[in-house]
């Protein structure tokens, strides 16, 4: 059985230099924000700039702290967290089902620790994210 839910993603620009991301993350930690998702990358077409995307636990108080720290919620990409028990070939089965349904991933990260997996999938459209969640649920009921 799998769990899947959308996470609220916040963005802030960072300088593309050592410590650019660390400074932003430190400010969030000092404010008491617990993050479950962190993604940083260089900003396309903006030399010297980067983008930091983070998601706090799904707690309203932390959403407010994000705004106070200079982050703003973004609607794209749509990030879904999914988790469950790990089995051999799970990543391939999940992504194959999504491929068969015509879902194009914006990005994907999966990790396994102590027999459990957690993943974050990025989608370009809410319809794709919803379809992916339904397929994951169906795959989870198949065993």
N, C-alpha and C positions, 0 to 999 in steps of 0.2 A: 504494500500500500504506500502511496506517495502523498505528500502534501505539496501544494503549490499555491502561492499567493503573490500578488503584486506588491512591490516595495515602493515607497515614496522616495524618489531620487532628487537630490539637491545638487546644485552646481555652484562653483565659484572659480574664477580664473586664478591661475597661479603663475608665478614667474618660472620660466624654464631654466632653472639653475639649481645647484645644490641647495637644499633647504627650502625650496619654493613650496613643495607639497608638505614637508614636515611642519612648517610654520602654521599652515592652515589646520592640519590635523592636531597640532598641539593646542591651538586655540579651542578646538572642539572638545578635546579631552579636559582642558581646564574648566570648561563650561559644564562638564558633566554629561556630555553626549556619549552614548554607547553606539558604536557603528557596527552594522552587520554587512555592509558592502562598501568597498572603496575601489575606485577605478580612476587612474590618472593617465593622461596622454598629452602629447604635444598638440597645440592648437594648429590645425591645418591652415596654412596661409598666413600665420601670424608669428613670425620669427621672435623668439624670446618669450613666448607665451605658452601656457599650458592650460588644460582643463582638468578640474578635479570634480568627479561625480561621487557622491557618498549617499548612503541611506542609513538613517538611524533606526533603532528598534522602532516598531510601529506604535509609538507612544506620543500623544499630542504635545505633552510638555517638551519633548525633545524636538518636535517640529518647530516649536516657538524658539527654542535655543538656536536652531539652525539659522533662522532668519536673523536673530540678533548677532550672529557671528558672520553675517554678510553672505550667506548662501541663499539661493532662491530655488524653489521647487521647479522642476522641469517635467514636461509630459513626454518628451522623447529623449533618448530611446525609452521604450517601455521595458522595465526590468521585472522579471518574475523570479522569485526564489522557489526552488523545489528541493525536496529532501526525502529520504527514506532509507530502507535497508539496501546495502550494496549487494549486487550479484555480478558474476562474470558477464561481461558484454553489455552491461546496462546502458552505458553511454551510447553505444552503437544502436541498440534497439530503440532507445528514445529518439535519437536524431533521425533514424531511418523512418520511424512513424511520422515524424514532422515533415521529412522530405516527401514522403508519399502523399501527404496532404497539401503539398505545395507551399509550405511555410519556409520562408527565407529568414535565417537568423541574422541579426545584426551583430551579435557576439554571443559567446558561450564560455563559461568557466565551470568546471566540475572538480570536486575534490572528495577523496575518501579518507575517513579517519575512523579507526576501530570498528570497521564493518558498517558504517553509516556513510551515506553520501550527502553532499549538499552541492547545489549548483545554482548559478545565476545565468539566466538566458535573457538576452536583449532582443527585442522585437521592434520592427519599424511601425507596426500598426496594432491597435487594440484587438482587431478581429483575429490576427494571427496569434496573439497572446492568449485569447480566449479559446481558440481552436486547439492550441498546444496544451492548455490546461485540461481540456476535455479528453484529448488523446492520451495524456499522461494518466488521467483517472482510469480510462479504459484499460490501459496497459497494466496498471496496478491491480486491477480486479482479475486479470488473466493469470496472475501468479508471478 
